[in-house]
Amino acid sequence: MTATEAVVTASAPSPRRVKRKTWQTVVWLVALVILTAIVLYPLLWLFFSTFKPNSEFGQNPGLLPNAPTIDNYIKVADGIAGVPMWRFFFNSLLLAVSAVVGTVLSSALAAYAFARVQFKGLGILFAAMIGTLLLPFHVVIIPQYIMFNSFGLVDTFWPLILPKFLATEAFFVFLLVQFMRQMPRDMDEAARIDGAGHFRIFWAIILPLVKPALITCAIFSFIWSWNDFLGPLLYLTSPDNYPLPIALRLYNDQTSTSDYGATVTASFIALLPVLLFFLAFQRFLVDGVATQGLKG
């Protein structure tokens, strides 16, 4: 380096870092704390209300109970209508897990057919599948109930489980189709040269690459099935078969008076599996929404 270059380098202005003022940091921190408190307040109120006796509901709208008690948890643990609480949990878990397995498998197979297989009527069938998104569930309630009733499947879990294995959730099929269509078809051609068929390509190549979308489908399917109220209300009549959403209604319908403490406690306990499931897989949910596919 020459003397002239050294002088120019020394005289050149050094890049300045933009330093945020202290008051701006404080304002942002206060705003985030307030926003977080607003978002979490309903959950905190629900948790602390599980320790309130029935006499405080309607008289103590505050966050903390005046006379904390665990009687509500004891009532919920004992169950209701002669059925223990673990039975309601088992029914909800059975329906949710079955919904996840059936929805993921059937939707992935249907999406593969729409995205990677060329056949006559592809466009018409895909448009018809998308059209079912505009069809409310309430429109098909009566014909479905008549069909399952004629098969003698009312008051069983089959009306709630069987449709999940038939790719009836068009939203999940559409989501997986968009992922699969963005994958280069060179992988399929290379696999066919090696002698792989559609099933081998689907199982060994496509499924591992659409893992984020599959987990996204699993999360939404689990939450929707766990919180479903109308379906079990229509098809299940025995208390032994009730899932948690129907069991929560019993605390308000069993007598002329409502047990608000047990209702709130059962609601909080029913919320925990969904919350834990979401926290465990939220990273995959973000990946599934953000991923735009592969670039060939």
N, C-alpha and C positions, 0 to 999 in steps of 0.2 A: 504494500500500500504506500503510495506516494504521500508527501507532506500535504499537497493540495487536497487529495481525497480524504486524508485524516481530518483536515480542517472542516471540509464540507460535511463529513459524517458527524463531527462533534457539534457543528452548528445546526444540524437538522433537528427539528422539533420531535421529541419523543412522543409516541402515542399516549394519550391520556385515558385513563380508565374512568368510565362514567360511574361515579359513586352516588348511590342513592342516599338522599338525605335521611337523617334519623327520624324526622317527623313523618316522612312518607312510609317508612318501614313500620312505625307504630300504627299508623292509620290502616295499612293493609292487614297487620296482625289483628287489630281490634275487629275489623270487618270480617275476617275469616273466623274468628272466635264466635262472633255473633251469629254468622251464617251457620256454623256447625251446631251451635246451641239450638237454633231454630229447627234444624233438620233432625237432631237427636232428641229433642224434647218429647215428642210423642212416645218414643221407645222408652225413655227414662220414666215418663209418667206411668206407662203400662207396667214397668218393672216394680216401681215403688207402690203402685196400687195393689199389687198382689199381696201386700202386707197390711192392707186396710181391712178392717171389719166391715160388714154390710152396713152398719149404722152410719159410717162416715161417707158412703157414696151419696152424693147429692148435697151433703152438708160441708164436706171438706174438699173443695176443688183444687187445693194446693198439691204440690209435688210430694211432700213427705206426709206419712200418716201420723195422726196424733197418738194412736195407741197401736203400735205395730203388733202383728200376730202372724203365726204360721198356720192358723186353722184352715185357711184356704187351700194350702198345699196338701193338708191331710185329707180334706174333702175330695180334692181332685184325685189323689192317690187311691182313695177308696172306690172311685168310679161312680157310675150313675146308671139307673135302670137295671141294676143287677149285673152290670158288665164292668169289669175293671178297666182302668185307663190304659193299661198296656195293650189291651185288646184293640182299642181304637187306634193306638199308635201302630200296631202290627198291620191292621187293615189299610191304613193310609200308606204305610211303607210298602206293602205289597202292591197296591195300585200304582204308586209312584215309580217303583223300580220296574214294574212290568211296562208302564208307559214309556219309560226311558229306553228299555231294551227294544220294545216293539217299534217305537217311533224312529230310533236311530237306524235300525236294520232295514226296515221297510222303506223309509225315506231315502236312504243311501242307495238301495237297489233301484228304486224308481228314478232317482236322479241320474244314476249311471245310464239307464236306458234312454232317458231324454237327452243326455249330454254327449254320450259317446257311441250310441248305436243309431244307425240310419235305417228307418223303416217307413213304410207307407202310412200316411196319416199322422206323422210325428207332430206337425204343426197344429193340426186340429186337436189332437189329444192334449198337447201341452197347453193350448189356449183354454180348453175345457177345464183342465186342472187349475189353471190360474183363475178361471171364472168362479170356482168354488170358494175362493177367498171372499167373494162378494155375497155368498150365501150364508145368512145367519144360522147358527145352530138351532135356533128355535123353529126354523122352517121344517126341519127334518125330525123333530122330536116325535111327533105322532106316528109317522110311518116306521121309524126305528123301533118305537115301543111296541107297536103292533107286531112287527117281525120277530123281535126277541120274545115277546109274550107267546107267540104261536110256537116257538121252539122250546118253551118252558124254561127260559133262562132268566126270567125276572127273579129278583132277590138272590142273584148270584153275581159274582164279579165279572162274568164273561161279557156282558154288554159294555162294560167299562174298559176291558182289556183287549178284546178281540179286534175292535176297529183300529187300535194302535199298530197292529201287525199288518194292516192292509193299506198303509201309506195314505191315510185319510187327512193328514195334516199337510195341506198344500203349501203353507208357509215354509216349513222345513224342507220340503222337496225343492221349492224354488230357490231357497238359500244354497242348498248343496249343488243344484244345477249350475248356478252362477260360478261357484268355485271350480267345478269340474270343467266347465267350458273354457276357462282361462288357462288350463294346463295344455302344454304342447302335445299334439297328437303323435309326435315322433316317438314318444315312449310306448304308445300302443303298437305302432308299426314295428318297433324293435322287438317288443315282446311277442308279437305274432310270428316274426321271423324265427324266434327261438322255440316256437310251437305252443305258446300260451294261448288259451282261449279267453272268452269273456270273463268267466268266473275267476281265473287266475289273475288276469289284468286287474279286475275289480278288487280282489282281496289283497294282492301283493303290491300293487302299484298305486291305485287310486285311493284306497282307504287311508294308508299312512300319510298321504299328502294332504288330505282334507281333514286331518285330525282336529285342527282348531274349529272348523265348522261343525264337526260332529259333537265336540264338547259343548259348543254353543247350543246346539239342538238339545243335548241332554240336559243342560241347565234349565232352559225354558220349559222343556217337557216335564221335568221334575217339579218345578214350581207351579206350573199350571195344574198338574194332576194333584199335587198335595193340597192346593187351595180350591179344588173343584167342589162346588156345592150342588149345582143343579143336577148333574149326572147321577151322583149317588142318591140324591133326593128322589129321583124318578124311579130308579131301578132297585133300590135296596129298601126293604121293609122291616127286616129283623134287626133289633139293636145289636146283636152279635156281629152283624156285617157292617155296621156303621163306621165310616172313617171319622177323623177328627172334626171336619167342618160340620157334619151332621150331629156329632156328639155335643158340640158346643151349643147347639140349639136346645138340647134337652135341659140345660140349666135354666132356660128361660121359659120353656113350655111345659115343664112337668107339673107345676102348680100355678095358682093364681099370682103368686109372688115370685120374683126373680132373684136368684142368688148371684148378685153382681160380683161378689168377691171370687166365687168359684169360676164364674165366666171369664173374668179378667185373668185369673191365674191359668186356666186351661188355654186361653188365647196366647198367653206369653209362652207357655210350654210348647204349644203347637208351632209357634214362630221360630223357636230355636233351631230345629233341624234345617229349615229353609235358610236361615241366616248362616249357619255353619256350612251348609252345602255351597252357598254362594261365595263365602269367604275362601273356601278351599279351592274353588275353581274360577275365581274372578280373573286371574291372570290369563287363563285360557279363553274366557269370555271376551276380554279385550283383544286378544290375538285374533279371535274369530271374526270380530267386527272390523278390525283394522286391516287384516290381511287382504290384499288385492289379488292374490293368485301368483302364479309363476310366470316369469318372462322367458320365453324360449329363444 
